[in-house]
Structure formats: structure tokens, C-alpha cells
Amino acid sequence: MRFATWEAGGGVRAGVVSGAGLHELPGGATVLDAVRAGLPAALGLGAEALSAPAVALDSVRLLPPLQPPTVRDFVTFEEHVAGIAGAVVPEWYEAPTFYFTNPHALVGAHDDVPVPPGCRRFDFELEVAVVVGRDGASLTPEQAREHIFGYTIFNDWSARDLQFREMKVNLGPAKGKDSATTLGPWLVTADELEPFRDADGFLALDLRVLVNGAEVGRDLLSNMGWPFEELVAYASRGTRVVAGDVLGSGTCGNGGCLAELWGRHGAQAPPPLRPGDVVEMTVEGIGTIRNRVVAGTDLPPVRPARRRPH
């Protein structure tokens, strides 16, 4: 089943997607309410919604499917790491590294995305995110699989010049990842994607990204170094995950972002994103998101730090 959130007529609605369009959940429930109810109850709620009249998809603005309590983003594709850094450090293989990103900067599947202030090297990142369906702490991977509600497409927009500067201070990424993350077009429940699971337990979904209609990258989700249940287990290790938390897979390889191609080519080819560029991502079994880059806010430069007096 596919859960969506949309804006129409000045109001926000949540519901399920069918071939006929969008069907509103009963009682004004949100997608996060459905996630917190658990997958079996959510499927029942969605089935009830299908009896409601359908709203045409092209008559609404799709919003991010849910408002998550937290958003973590992992880095699980070895080829992506090798392309960005030139080599994969031994520590990458030891555990699935992640950072927290901004849950207040989520954008919808077809929203315009402004270039962040001061950014000259704007980039996309093709990912899939898992949504946690139940609270849990210090889960095993086997337990974590039972805590997975569903999946959505995740575009981690990146200001590469800001990111690389701040990471030289041994913190971050932070401001370089702070401006926008696309989630959408909807949240697909875990049961729908089980047929794509391969013999090693990974979801073998085709991923592809186009810029201005030309394919730039393509990969398989099953090329992740860890399956999603291990990401959920690691996120919960010594702490808690809660229903609605979003965990990104990290950028896929083979052109899942421009920075990987820059690292391999030794030059900015293809060039950084500019206003007017359109980035389209399609994930097998989930759907397509399509965002246009627009000019951002022009702000004065950040003031350098005061040197410590001696």
C-alpha cells in the first residue's frame, strides 16, 4: 500500500494511492498516525480509505509523505565512497556510519529546490529511505526487520563547497546538507517490496537519476554494504529509534551524485546544478520524484572568526 500527504484547496490531507488517485484517511489521520499505529493497523486504515472518493493526483501538490521525528543518513555504497574520496578507508567497513540531517527542511516530490546561500557546487544524491514503524532500543537486525514500516525515495541535496569546508574541521556534514531533502512521492509499505528481496536479504531495486532528461546515474539498491534492518539496528544501538524515524541508505554508486563523477573524472563534469536544471529520480517499486533547481536567497558572506587574542 502507498501512503501520501498532499496539499489542495489550502488544506493538507493524508491518504492512500490507487490507480484512481488519492483517497483520504478517515478521521483526519496523518501518515505519521498510521505509521505509529503499526503496519497491520495502517493497512486496515488504508483499506477503509479506499472507499472514499478519489482525488486526481495532478490536481494536488504532493508533500513529503510524513513529518519524521528524526532523519538519519547513512553512507552504505562502497562505490560512492571510492568515487568521492578516491579510496575507502578501513573504518568504513567496520560499521554503517551516519549523520543526522534536518527534519525541518523536507520538500515534496515536485517542489522547486533553491540553491543554498553561498553555494557554487550544488549536487543531488540518489537514495532510498526506510521508515521505522515501531519504537525500539538496541534491536538485533532480526528484530529490526519487524520494525520497518516502509520505504520512500530520498534526495539528499548537497552544497558540496560548504560541506567540504566544514568537514575539514572534523565535524559535519552539517550546513552543507541543511537546506533541502526530497522525500516522496509516497511511502510504500514493506510488504509491497518483499518480492524484490534477493538471496542475500537485500532489496534489488533499480535506481536511476536524470538531469534535464539525460541519464547521469544508475545502480541497484542491493549494492548496499548493509541491508536496511542492519541500519535500523545500528541506529538503535545503545539508544532508541521511534515510529516515523527516517533512515537514508546513503548515495548509490555509478553516478548517484555529481561529486562521485567529479572524483572519478578529476574535473567538474557534469557541472554543478544551476537554476533551471531538473533532477528526476526513479526507484523501481516506489515511483518518481522530479524537482527543479531555482535561485536561492542572496545573503552577505559569513563573517570569519575573531582570532584568539594573545
Steps between C-alpha positions, in 0.01 A plus 500: 500500500616855430442783748522864391456851636381784277387860496185608320259789544708651777488186717727204564365148464641150541390179340580208275577480130307290249471489124211744529692758707525594867258385770492689831553311826196498730481727802763744376781255580852584379749260347704524820186394693473198270869414549468524878199269490720225354499342157201262545278778637624742233411256224151473646471878518616527141249241384226703666624813323468336159123524532528882507473700175828533308679831445699527176876499554556781254264730693707509821848588625670195648672570831757279673306185595550562874663734749763279668626555856860457378685447172825303487700453182744210462783440253465138392610484135869413466520626141369842603761531776782394265389753237477790745817432699712304253532212749288335768647531849508176708268656759217518244474120501473475880154655550231686300586867563225764502432863585184681608347740248227762518141367539368856450646533149301228324347579160241325288541283194449784249596810701757752377831485688698825555878506483630553859649844577866519401500165320683466167509118482143377545438126469235229535525158668289203390395292801219289645382553856346256743231618744494346846160366599542423872701639790798291602837503672818295441325284242655202329478504117238225522290711737562812293344344190172478693532872580510608132181665375596593146721683253514825303739680262751729671693777319763644730569837331858600573695828495835336430719808552341569839513131594867445415606819683321413823616136496862621510418609857423131577128564547209463268368479245266763638424826316598336174201267543264737679295661224279230347424128489235367263284216632241339281299460300337282765577241767483142369431238766762232558279212385482644146878483456559153645482342150817698413706349785795297369665188641731712719210691657547825304232683301604477133331819376613685188602862575556769241543878485462738207607864473310697236379174349846338464586199715792580732498202739356153542554230763334219694389556858633152578856639460470642854765376743234427764125426465249739653430291809869532595476877460196510730677273750812716496298821542333345806828373649525631857212742437150512347332525163135605492213454257535741210880531512648517149833333417660567160699231323772739395575587140512216250803448278547531124402865480264524795632854550714746305780507759571130439541572128719804575726281711529238225545751214730740686284789379152640559338307217203496489491852648340594833125554496377845396161674516276351234646148522248221559601192700282191461545182705320170450514199730348172391199405713472848653458769234650824368588838648580802285634830636607819323796698635429872547703799614537528876514789744793737451655559843820681606809284558548334840736702722829321583581416862682748723855385554574404858681787675847425644 
